[in-house]
Amino acid sequence: YMPGGPPMSPLYLSYFNCWAFCDLQVGRGKETMASVLHNASNVVPMEKTFLQYLKNFSESRMGLYRYQGIDGRLIRLEELLTNKSFHVKSPLDYRGRPGELWFVRLLPPAQPDHAPYLAFTTPYIIQPAEEMEWLSYLQRTLQKMRLKDKNLALHRLFKYGLTRQYWNEYIFEAYFNHEPQACYLKGIPDIDLSRPHSRASEEQREVMAEKGGRHLLPIDTPLHK
């Protein structure tokens, strides 16, 4: 999963570095690089504001949000399933379009009452949005987490996935297009034929090609079970 951004790789450095630093767990204690650095503050004195930012960064995760429009210079997002609203500052020029679903990492402000959230990663835009399909996916997948607290289950799903490479693989297999400050994805993580670059989709294209390609679908055409 060599990062760098399209066209070489759909894994932007902003996404990959957050995953490697904050989400990739190692050892019996399931530590991350961020948690190790934060715990080092018990030995090496660190400035309090820096530690707060580090804590926010360490606890952040990817999430799936409905695009709700623009409010002044801020973007309004609403999390799928929880319906929590966020006013978000984005360092990029991409301002979104009605009906979009954003797969993005939001960082909370160090002082919650005085600043908006920050869209820290280049947004992945799900097209078509398929909101009902995503809600169905979340409901059946959260059951696999075996946690009574649905908010905690949602947090763990988007932060750690069901496997170590879960979200890396999804982005790779769901990628179908990009523009300078946004990347476009198609499909649902647990429906193989919905993702353009899944093994099942590639095998189906090979079968169609062997039959003469008369019904061969382009790579950006959604395929569903």
Disulfide bonds with the S-S distance in Angstrom:
none
